[in-house]
Amino acid sequence: MKEWDENDMMEMQFALSGILDAPKIGHQFTTAKTGLRGEVCEIVRNRTGSFRLRLNVDGETRWTTATVEWLESGEWK
């Protein structure tokens, strides 16, 4: 039986939310408001259905919130 890692769990959460092309840990992500781009280090699903992403932006930790609509738009790539 396959052991589930953090990426597998997030892929399942995104799939349950109907998001087919979602960011994964290690992917680059661009924020909507400020246009900051960084590497995804952690993804946490909020009770509201949105997601909190911890990014590494030039060595600094930044958190951002991503809605299902923003992720589905593909504009984060």
KOLGU-4560 file (N, C-alpha, C; in nm, 3 decimals, padded with zeros to 5 digits):
<recs>
<n_xx: 00.083 n_yy: -00.118 n_zz: 00.000 ca_xx: 00.000 ca_yy: 00.000 ca_zz: 00.000 c_xx: 00.088 c_yy: 00.125 c_zz: 00.000 mol: A seq: 1 type: MET>
<n_xx: 00.049 n_yy: 00.223 n_zz: -00.079 ca_xx: 00.125 ca_yy: 00.347 ca_zz: -00.090 c_xx: 00.111 c_yy: 00.431 c_zz: 00.035 mol: A seq: 2 type: LYS>
<n_xx: 00.225 n_yy: 00.489 n_zz: 00.079 ca_xx: 00.220 ca_yy: 00.584 ca_zz: 00.190 c_xx: 00.192 c_yy: 00.723 c_zz: 00.132 mol: A seq: 3 type: GLU>
<n_xx: 00.106 n_yy: 00.797 n_zz: 00.199 ca_xx: 00.067 ca_yy: 00.930 ca_zz: 00.152 c_xx: 00.160 c_yy: 01.034 c_zz: 00.211 mol: A seq: 4 type: TRP>
<n_xx: 00.212 n_yy: 01.121 n_zz: 00.124 ca_xx: 00.293 ca_yy: 01.232 ca_zz: 00.173 c_xx: 00.211 c_yy: 01.361 c_zz: 00.167 mol: A seq: 5 type: ASP>
<n_xx: 00.272 n_yy: 01.471 n_zz: 00.207 ca_xx: 00.201 ca_yy: 01.599 ca_zz: 00.216 c_xx: 00.146 c_yy: 01.643 c_zz: 00.081 mol: A seq: 6 type: GLU>
<n_xx: 00.223 n_yy: 01.623 n_zz: -00.027 ca_xx: 00.175 ca_yy: 01.660 ca_zz: -00.160 c_xx: 00.054 c_yy: 01.578 c_zz: -00.201 mol: A seq: 7 type: ASN>
<n_xx: 00.055 n_yy: 01.448 n_zz: -00.169 ca_xx: -00.060 ca_yy: 01.363 ca_zz: -00.201 c_xx: -00.185 c_yy: 01.413 c_zz: -00.131 mol: A seq: 8 type: ASP>
<n_xx: -00.172 n_yy: 01.448 n_zz: -00.005 ca_xx: -00.287 ca_yy: 01.495 ca_zz: 00.072 c_xx: -00.341 c_yy: 01.626 c_zz: 00.014 mol: A seq: 9 type: MET>
<n_xx: -00.253 n_yy: 01.717 n_zz: -00.025 ca_xx: -00.299 ca_yy: 01.844 ca_zz: -00.080 c_xx: -00.364 c_yy: 01.822 c_zz: -00.217 mol: A seq: 10 type: MET>
<n_xx: -00.309 n_yy: 01.730 n_zz: -00.297 ca_xx: -00.371 ca_yy: 01.701 ca_zz: -00.426 c_xx: -00.513 c_yy: 01.650 c_zz: -00.406 mol: A seq: 11 type: GLU>
<n_xx: -00.534 n_yy: 01.569 n_zz: -00.303 ca_xx: -00.667 ca_yy: 01.519 ca_zz: -00.274 c_xx: -00.758 c_yy: 01.634 c_zz: -00.231 mol: A seq: 12 type: MET>
<n_xx: -00.709 n_yy: 01.725 n_zz: -00.148 ca_xx: -00.788 ca_yy: 01.840 ca_zz: -00.104 c_xx: -00.826 c_yy: 01.929 c_zz: -00.223 mol: A seq: 13 type: GLN>
<n_xx: -00.729 n_yy: 01.953 n_zz: -00.313 ca_xx: -00.758 ca_yy: 02.033 ca_zz: -00.431 c_xx: -00.860 c_yy: 01.962 c_zz: -00.520 mol: A seq: 14 type: PHE>
<n_xx: -00.846 n_yy: 01.832 n_zz: -00.537 ca_xx: -00.940 ca_yy: 01.756 ca_zz: -00.620 c_xx: -01.080 c_yy: 01.764 c_zz: -00.561 mol: A seq: 15 type: ALA>
<n_xx: -01.091 n_yy: 01.752 n_zz: -00.428 ca_xx: -01.221 ca_yy: 01.763 ca_zz: -00.364 c_xx: -01.281 c_yy: 01.901 c_zz: -00.382 mol: A seq: 16 type: LEU>
<n_xx: -01.196 n_yy: 02.002 n_zz: -00.399 ca_xx: -01.243 ca_yy: 02.139 ca_zz: -00.421 c_xx: -01.272 c_yy: 02.165 c_zz: -00.568 mol: A seq: 17 type: SER>
<n_xx: -01.245 n_yy: 02.068 n_zz: -00.653 ca_xx: -01.270 ca_yy: 02.085 ca_zz: -00.795 c_xx: -01.159 c_yy: 02.155 c_zz: -00.869 mol: A seq: 18 type: GLY>
<n_xx: -01.041 n_yy: 02.168 n_zz: -00.809 ca_xx: -00.928 ca_yy: 02.235 ca_zz: -00.872 c_xx: -00.839 c_yy: 02.129 c_zz: -00.936 mol: A seq: 19 type: ILE>
<n_xx: -00.826 n_yy: 02.134 n_zz: -01.068 ca_xx: -00.751 ca_yy: 02.031 ca_zz: -01.138 c_xx: -00.603 c_yy: 02.064 c_zz: -01.152 mol: A seq: 20 type: LEU>
<n_xx: -00.570 n_yy: 02.190 n_zz: -01.170 ca_xx: -00.431 ca_yy: 02.230 ca_zz: -01.192 c_xx: -00.388 c_yy: 02.321 c_zz: -01.077 mol: A seq: 21 type: ASP>
<n_xx: -00.357 n_yy: 02.262 n_zz: -00.964 ca_xx: -00.327 ca_yy: 02.339 ca_zz: -00.843 c_xx: -00.177 c_yy: 02.340 c_zz: -00.815 mol: A seq: 22 type: ALA>
<n_xx: -00.131 n_yy: 02.441 n_zz: -00.740 ca_xx: 00.011 ca_yy: 02.443 ca_zz: -00.704 c_xx: 00.045 c_yy: 02.330 c_zz: -00.609 mol: A seq: 23 type: PRO>
<n_xx: 00.170 n_yy: 02.290 n_zz: -00.611 ca_xx: 00.220 ca_yy: 02.186 ca_zz: -00.522 c_xx: 00.342 c_yy: 02.240 c_zz: -00.449 mol: A seq: 24 type: LYS>
<n_xx: 00.381 n_yy: 02.176 n_zz: -00.344 ca_xx: 00.501 ca_yy: 02.214 ca_zz: -00.272 c_xx: 00.619 c_yy: 02.203 c_zz: -00.369 mol: A seq: 25 type: ILE>
<n_xx: 00.698 n_yy: 02.308 n_zz: -00.373 ca_xx: 00.810 ca_yy: 02.314 ca_zz: -00.465 c_xx: 00.780 c_yy: 02.392 c_zz: -00.592 mol: A seq: 26 type: GLY>
<n_xx: 00.652 n_yy: 02.416 n_zz: -00.622 ca_xx: 00.614 ca_yy: 02.493 ca_zz: -00.740 c_xx: 00.629 c_yy: 02.642 c_zz: -00.712 mol: A seq: 27 type: HIS>
<n_xx: 00.638 n_yy: 02.720 n_zz: -00.818 ca_xx: 00.639 ca_yy: 02.866 ca_zz: -00.809 c_xx: 00.495 c_yy: 02.915 c_zz: -00.805 mol: A seq: 28 type: GLN>
<n_xx: 00.471 n_yy: 03.020 n_zz: -00.727 ca_xx: 00.337 ca_yy: 03.077 ca_zz: -00.712 c_xx: 00.349 c_yy: 03.227 c_zz: -00.712 mol: A seq: 29 type: PHE>
<n_xx: 00.262 n_yy: 03.295 n_zz: -00.786 ca_xx: 00.258 ca_yy: 03.441 ca_zz: -00.791 c_xx: 00.132 c_yy: 03.490 c_zz: -00.721 mol: A seq: 30 type: THR>
<n_xx: 00.147 n_yy: 03.584 n_zz: -00.627 ca_xx: 00.032 ca_yy: 03.636 ca_zz: -00.553 c_xx: -00.047 c_yy: 03.732 c_zz: -00.640 mol: A seq: 31 type: THR>
<n_xx: -00.177 n_yy: 03.743 n_zz: -00.611 ca_xx: -00.266 ca_yy: 03.826 ca_zz: -00.692 c_xx: -00.246 c_yy: 03.974 c_zz: -00.666 mol: A seq: 32 type: ALA>
<n_xx: -00.241 n_yy: 04.015 n_zz: -00.540 ca_xx: -00.239 ca_yy: 04.158 ca_zz: -00.508 c_xx: -00.105 c_yy: 04.223 c_zz: -00.532 mol: A seq: 33 type: LYS>
<n_xx: 00.003 n_yy: 04.162 n_zz: -00.483 ca_xx: 00.133 ca_yy: 04.227 ca_zz: -00.490 c_xx: 00.222 c_yy: 04.174 c_zz: -00.602 mol: A seq: 34 type: THR>
<n_xx: 00.183 n_yy: 04.062 n_zz: -00.661 ca_xx: 00.264 ca_yy: 04.005 ca_zz: -00.770 c_xx: 00.392 c_yy: 03.939 c_zz: -00.723 mol: A seq: 35 type: GLY>
<n_xx: 00.404 n_yy: 03.913 n_zz: -00.592 ca_xx: 00.523 ca_yy: 03.845 ca_zz: -00.542 c_xx: 00.526 c_yy: 03.702 c_zz: -00.593 mol: A seq: 36 type: LEU>
<n_xx: 00.644 n_yy: 03.655 n_zz: -00.627 ca_xx: 00.660 ca_yy: 03.519 ca_zz: -00.676 c_xx: 00.756 c_yy: 03.445 c_zz: -00.585 mol: A seq: 37 type: ARG>
<n_xx: 00.715 n_yy: 03.324 n_zz: -00.545 ca_xx: 00.801 ca_yy: 03.246 ca_zz: -00.458 c_xx: 00.769 c_yy: 03.098 c_zz: -00.467 mol: A seq: 38 type: GLY>
<n_xx: 00.850 n_yy: 03.020 n_zz: -00.400 ca_xx: 00.833 ca_yy: 02.876 ca_zz: -00.398 c_xx: 00.735 c_yy: 02.836 c_zz: -00.288 mol: A seq: 39 type: GLU>
<n_xx: 00.640 n_yy: 02.750 n_zz: -00.321 ca_xx: 00.543 ca_yy: 02.701 ca_zz: -00.225 c_xx: 00.612 c_yy: 02.604 c_zz: -00.130 mol: A seq: 40 type: VAL>
<n_xx: 00.606 n_yy: 02.634 n_zz: 00.001 ca_xx: 00.668 ca_yy: 02.549 ca_zz: 00.103 c_xx: 00.565 c_yy: 02.473 c_zz: 00.186 mol: A seq: 41 type: CYS>
<n_xx: 00.446 n_yy: 02.527 n_zz: 00.196 ca_xx: 00.342 ca_yy: 02.464 ca_zz: 00.277 c_xx: 00.206 c_yy: 02.511 c_zz: 00.226 mol: A seq: 42 type: GLU>
<n_xx: 00.108 n_yy: 02.421 n_zz: 00.231 ca_xx: -00.029 ca_yy: 02.453 ca_zz: 00.190 c_xx: -00.123 c_yy: 02.406 c_zz: 00.300 mol: A seq: 43 type: ILE>
<n_xx: -00.209 n_yy: 02.497 n_zz: 00.345 ca_xx: -00.305 ca_yy: 02.465 ca_zz: 00.452 c_xx: -00.444 c_yy: 02.502 c_zz: 00.402 mol: A seq: 44 type: VAL>
<n_xx: -00.537 n_yy: 02.409 n_zz: 00.413 ca_xx: -00.675 ca_yy: 02.439 ca_zz: 00.372 c_xx: -00.749 c_yy: 02.503 c_zz: 00.489 mol: A seq: 45 type: ARG>
<n_xx: -00.814 n_yy: 02.616 n_zz: 00.462 ca_xx: -00.895 ca_yy: 02.684 ca_zz: 00.563 c_xx: -01.034 c_yy: 02.622 c_zz: 00.568 mol: A seq: 46 type: ASN>
<n_xx: -01.103 n_yy: 02.642 n_zz: 00.678 ca_xx: -01.241 ca_yy: 02.592 ca_zz: 00.691 c_xx: -01.334 c_yy: 02.656 c_zz: 00.589 mol: A seq: 47 type: ARG>
<n_xx: -01.299 n_yy: 02.774 n_zz: 00.542 ca_xx: -01.383 ca_yy: 02.846 ca_zz: 00.445 c_xx: -01.371 c_yy: 02.790 c_zz: 00.304 mol: A seq: 48 type: THR>
<n_xx: -01.273 n_yy: 02.702 n_zz: 00.282 ca_xx: -01.251 ca_yy: 02.646 ca_zz: 00.149 c_xx: -01.134 c_yy: 02.707 c_zz: 00.076 mol: A seq: 49 type: GLY>
<n_xx: -01.085 n_yy: 02.822 n_zz: 00.124 ca_xx: -00.967 ca_yy: 02.882 ca_zz: 00.063 c_xx: -00.842 c_yy: 02.810 c_zz: 00.115 mol: A seq: 50 type: SER>
<n_xx: -00.727 n_yy: 02.848 n_zz: 00.063 ca_xx: -00.602 ca_yy: 02.784 ca_zz: 00.102 c_xx: -00.501 c_yy: 02.889 c_zz: 00.145 mol: A seq: 51 type: PHE>
<n_xx: -00.423 n_yy: 02.858 n_zz: 00.249 ca_xx: -00.311 ca_yy: 02.942 ca_zz: 00.291 c_xx: -00.186 c_yy: 02.878 c_zz: 00.235 mol: A seq: 52 type: ARG>
<n_xx: -00.103 n_yy: 02.957 n_zz: 00.170 ca_xx: 00.022 ca_yy: 02.908 ca_zz: 00.114 c_xx: 00.138 c_yy: 02.981 c_zz: 00.178 mol: A seq: 53 type: LEU>
<n_xx: 00.235 n_yy: 02.904 n_zz: 00.227 ca_xx: 00.358 ca_yy: 02.961 ca_zz: 00.280 c_xx: 00.459 c_yy: 02.959 c_zz: 00.166 mol: A seq: 54 type: ARG>
<n_xx: 00.507 n_yy: 03.079 n_zz: 00.132 ca_xx: 00.600 ca_yy: 03.094 ca_zz: 00.021 c_xx: 00.738 c_yy: 03.132 c_zz: 00.071 mol: A seq: 55 type: LEU>
<n_xx: 00.839 n_yy: 03.089 n_zz: -00.002 ca_xx: 00.975 ca_yy: 03.137 ca_zz: 00.019 c_xx: 00.999 c_yy: 03.237 c_zz: -00.092 mol: A seq: 56 type: ASN>
<n_xx: 01.005 n_yy: 03.365 n_zz: -00.056 ca_xx: 01.028 ca_yy: 03.474 ca_zz: -00.152 c_xx: 01.164 c_yy: 03.534 c_zz: -00.122 mol: A seq: 57 type: VAL>
<n_xx: 01.262 n_yy: 03.501 n_zz: -00.205 ca_xx: 01.398 ca_yy: 03.551 ca_zz: -00.186 c_xx: 01.450 c_yy: 03.526 c_zz: -00.045 mol: A seq: 58 type: ASP>
<n_xx: 01.425 n_yy: 03.406 n_zz: 00.008 ca_xx: 01.475 ca_yy: 03.368 ca_zz: 00.140 c_xx: 01.387 c_yy: 03.411 c_zz: 00.256 mol: A seq: 59 type: GLY>
<n_xx: 01.282 n_yy: 03.486 n_zz: 00.229 ca_xx: 01.190 ca_yy: 03.530 ca_zz: 00.334 c_xx: 01.059 c_yy: 03.453 c_zz: 00.325 mol: A seq: 60 type: GLU>
<n_xx: 01.002 n_yy: 03.424 n_zz: 00.442 ca_xx: 00.873 ca_yy: 03.355 ca_zz: 00.447 c_xx: 00.760 c_yy: 03.456 c_zz: 00.432 mol: A seq: 61 type: THR>
<n_xx: 00.670 n_yy: 03.427 n_zz: 00.339 ca_xx: 00.551 ca_yy: 03.509 ca_zz: 00.318 c_xx: 00.432 c_yy: 03.416 c_zz: 00.311 mol: A seq: 62 type: ARG>
<n_xx: 00.323 n_yy: 03.453 n_zz: 00.375 ca_xx: 00.199 ca_yy: 03.377 ca_zz: 00.368 c_xx: 00.101 c_yy: 03.451 c_zz: 00.280 mol: A seq: 63 type: TRP>
<n_xx: 00.023 n_yy: 03.377 n_zz: 00.204 ca_xx: -00.081 ca_yy: 03.435 ca_zz: 00.122 c_xx: -00.203 c_yy: 03.344 c_zz: 00.125 mol: A seq: 64 type: THR>
<n_xx: -00.318 n_yy: 03.401 n_zz: 00.098 ca_xx: -00.441 ca_yy: 03.323 ca_zz: 00.090 c_xx: -00.482 c_yy: 03.313 c_zz: -00.055 mol: A seq: 65 type: THR>
<n_xx: -00.517 n_yy: 03.194 n_zz: -00.098 ca_xx: -00.561 ca_yy: 03.172 ca_zz: -00.235 c_xx: -00.702 c_yy: 03.114 c_zz: -00.234 mol: A seq: 66 type: ALA>
<n_xx: -00.790 n_yy: 03.178 n_zz: -00.308 ca_xx: -00.927 ca_yy: 03.127 ca_zz: -00.319 c_xx: -00.933 c_yy: 03.021 c_zz: -00.429 mol: A seq: 67 type: THR>
<n_xx: -01.036 n_yy: 02.941 n_zz: -00.425 ca_xx: -01.056 ca_yy: 02.840 ca_zz: -00.527 c_xx: -01.064 c_yy: 02.906 c_zz: -00.665 mol: A seq: 68 type: VAL>
<n_xx: -01.133 n_yy: 03.020 n_zz: -00.674 ca_xx: -01.147 ca_yy: 03.091 ca_zz: -00.801 c_xx: -01.011 c_yy: 03.135 c_zz: -00.856 mol: A seq: 69 type: GLU>
<n_xx: -00.924 n_yy: 03.187 n_zz: -00.768 ca_xx: -00.791 ca_yy: 03.232 ca_zz: -00.811 c_xx: -00.710 c_yy: 03.114 c_zz: -00.860 mol: A seq: 70 type: TRP>
<n_xx: -00.717 n_yy: 03.003 n_zz: -00.789 ca_xx: -00.641 ca_yy: 02.885 ca_zz: -00.830 c_xx: -00.693 c_yy: 02.830 c_zz: -00.963 mol: A seq: 71 type: LEU>
<n_xx: -00.825 n_yy: 02.828 n_zz: -00.979 ca_xx: -00.883 ca_yy: 02.778 ca_zz: -01.103 c_xx: -00.849 c_yy: 02.867 c_zz: -01.223 mol: A seq: 72 type: GLU>
<n_xx: -00.830 n_yy: 02.996 n_zz: -01.199 ca_xx: -00.801 ca_yy: 03.089 ca_zz: -01.309 c_xx: -00.667 c_yy: 03.061 c_zz: -01.374 mol: A seq: 73 type: SER>
<n_xx: -00.574 n_yy: 03.000 n_zz: -01.301 ca_xx: -00.441 ca_yy: 02.973 ca_zz: -01.355 c_xx: -00.350 c_yy: 03.093 c_zz: -01.355 mol: A seq: 74 type: GLY>
<n_xx: -00.399 n_yy: 03.209 n_zz: -01.306 ca_xx: -00.319 ca_yy: 03.331 ca_zz: -01.306 c_xx: -00.202 c_yy: 03.327 c_zz: -01.207 mol: A seq: 75 type: GLU>
<n_xx: -00.203 n_yy: 03.230 n_zz: -01.119 ca_xx: -00.096 ca_yy: 03.218 ca_zz: -01.017 c_xx: 00.032 c_yy: 03.164 c_zz: -01.075 mol: A seq: 76 type: TRP>
<n_xx: 00.028 n_yy: 03.111 n_zz: -01.197 ca_xx: 00.146 ca_yy: 03.046 ca_zz: -01.258 c_xx: 00.248 c_yy: 03.146 c_zz: -01.305 mol: A seq: 77 type: LYS>
</recs>
